[in-house]
Amino acid sequence: MSLILVTPLSAIEDTIRSDRPSHLVTLLSPEHMIETPEGIAPDRHLKLAMNDVADEWAGESPPHDSHIDALLDFGRGWDAQSPMLVHCWAGVSRSTAAAYILLCDRAGKGAEIEIARAIRERAPHASPNPLMVRLADDILGRGGRMVSAVDQIGRGIIVTEGKRVELPLIARVK
């Protein structure tokens, strides 16, 4: 079974060494963007420069639909033979939203609450970025189900940095 691994920035090098992911998604503010780490092919590293804000007007470089489109395209190019590593600064908001979006896209319509609950169970600290989720819900035509599912699990426990999370793919037919 393949996984999406979610970590904070501080854990990516150890995770690359231990789990050998084939793909890496980096979600950091533009001024903190990293180079592709050793062990990841540059063409398998998606860099999404965005700040962790919940509303488009709330700051510079908010998530927008082009970020979600790029994330979905990248995820669809992943064969799931090896793990995908998704990280942001703390491993709490942008990265858990990205993992949720990738899992929802892969599982298809109707799995939104099941996936949100699985994330909550494995990551009590997860607080998926609501703007990213809202944008993905619109792009994927989920009619508010992704937003509702994340609202149902609520905000995660407050931490300064999340722990490594393993999220298995949910086997579903679209």
MARVEX-411516 format. One record per residue (C-alpha): residue in three letters; x, y, z. Coordinates in steps of 0.5 Angstrom, whole numbers, padded with zeros to 4 digits, always signed. Layout:
! MARVEX-411516
ALAXYZ;...
***
This chain:
! MARVEX-411516
MET+0000+0000+0000;SER+0003+0007-0002;LEU+0002+0013+0003;ILE+0002+0020+0003;LEU+0007+0023+0008;VAL+0006+0029+0012;THR+0012+0033+0015;PRO+0014+0039+0018;LEU+0020+0042+0014;SER+0025+0040+0020;ALA+0023+0033+0018;ILE+0024+0032+0011;GLU+0031+0030+0010;ASP+0030+0024+0015;THR+0024+0022+0012;ILE+0027+0022+0005;ARG+0033+0018+0008;SER+0028+0013+0011;ASP+0022+0013+0007;ARG+0025+0014+0000;PRO+0019+0018-0003;SER+0019+0019-0011;HIS+0015+0025-0010;LEU+0016+0032-0006;VAL+0011+0037-0005;THR+0014+0044-0002;LEU+0009+0049+0001;LEU+0012+0055+0004;SER+0012+0062+0003;PRO+0016+0065-0003;GLU+0021+0068+0002;HIS+0023+0061+0005;MET+0022+0056-0001;ILE+0028+0051-0001;GLU+0032+0048-0007;THR+0030+0040-0008;PRO+0033+0036-0003;GLU+0038+0030-0005;GLY+0035+0024-0006;ILE+0029+0027-0010;ALA+0029+0028-0018;PRO+0028+0036-0019;ASP+0022+0034-0024;ARG+0019+0030-0018;HIS+0019+0036-0013;LEU+0013+0041-0014;LYS+0014+0048-0010;LEU+0008+0052-0009;ALA+0010+0059-0006;MET+0004+0061-0002;ASN+0003+0064+0005;ASP-0001+0060+0010;VAL-0007+0065+0010;ALA-0015+0063+0010;ASP-0017+0069+0006;GLU-0015+0071-0001;TRP-0015+0078+0002;ALA-0011+0077+0009;GLY-0004+0077+0006;GLU+0001+0077+0000;SER+0002+0070-0004;PRO-0005+0067-0001;PRO-0006+0060-0004;HIS-0010+0061-0011;ASP-0013+0056-0016;SER-0007+0056-0020;HIS-0003+0053-0014;ILE-0009+0047-0013;ASP-0009+0046-0021;ALA-0001+0045-0020;LEU-0002+0040-0014;LEU-0008+0036-0018;ASP-0003+0035-0024;PHE+0003+0033-0020;GLY-0001+0028-0016;ARG-0004+0025-0022;GLY+0003+0024-0025;TRP+0005+0020-0019;ASP+0004+0013-0020;ALA+0004+0011-0012;GLN+0009+0006-0012;SER+0013+0010-0007;PRO+0011+0015-0002;MET+0009+0022-0004;LEU+0012+0027+0002;VAL+0008+0033+0003;HIS+0011+0039+0007;CYS+0010+0046+0010;TRP+0013+0050+0015;ALA+0010+0046+0021;GLY+0006+0040+0018;VAL+0000+0043+0020;SER-0004+0047+0015;ARG-0002+0048+0008;SER+0001+0040+0008;THR-0005+0037+0011;ALA-0010+0041+0006;ALA-0005+0039+0000;ALA-0005+0031+0003;TYR-0013+0032+0004;ILE-0014+0035-0003;LEU-0009+0029-0007;LEU-0013+0024-0003;CYS-0020+0027-0005;ASP-0018+0027-0012;ARG-0015+0020-0012;ALA-0021+0017-0008;GLY-0027+0021-0012;LYS-0033+0024-0010;GLY-0036+0021-0004;ALA-0030+0020+0000;GLU-0029+0027+0003;ILE-0031+0026+0010;GLU-0028+0019+0010;ILE-0021+0022+0008;ALA-0022+0028+0013;ARG-0024+0023+0019;ALA-0018+0019+0017;ILE-0013+0025+0017;ARG-0016+0027+0024;GLU-0015+0020+0027;ARG-0008+0020+0025;ALA-0006+0027+0026;PRO-0010+0030+0032;HIS-0006+0037+0030;ALA-0008+0037+0023;SER-0012+0044+0021;PRO-0012+0044+0014;ASN-0012+0051+0011;PRO-0019+0053+0009;LEU-0018+0057+0003;MET-0014+0051+0000;VAL-0020+0046+0001;ARG-0025+0051-0001;LEU-0021+0052-0008;ALA-0020+0045-0009;ASP-0028+0044-0007;ASP-0029+0048-0013;ILE-0024+0046-0018;LEU-0026+0038-0016;GLY-0034+0040-0017;ARG-0035+0037-0010;GLY-0041+0042-0008;GLY-0038+0044-0001;ARG-0037+0037+0001;MET-0030+0038+0002;VAL-0031+0044+0006;SER-0036+0041+0010;ALA-0032+0035+0012;VAL-0026+0039+0014;ASP-0031+0043+0018;GLN-0034+0037+0021;ILE-0027+0035+0024;GLY-0025+0042+0027;ARG-0019+0045+0028;GLY-0013+0041+0031;ILE-0010+0041+0037;ILE-0005+0047+0038;VAL+0002+0045+0037;THR+0008+0049+0034;GLU+0010+0043+0030;GLY+0006+0037+0027;LYS+0009+0030+0027;ARG+0010+0026+0022;VAL+0004+0023+0019;GLU+0002+0017+0014;LEU-0004+0017+0010;PRO-0006+0011+0006;LEU-0009+0012+0000;ILE-0017+0010+0000;ALA-0018+0005-0005;ARG-0025+0007-0009;VAL-0027+0007-0016;LYS-0029+0014-0018;
***
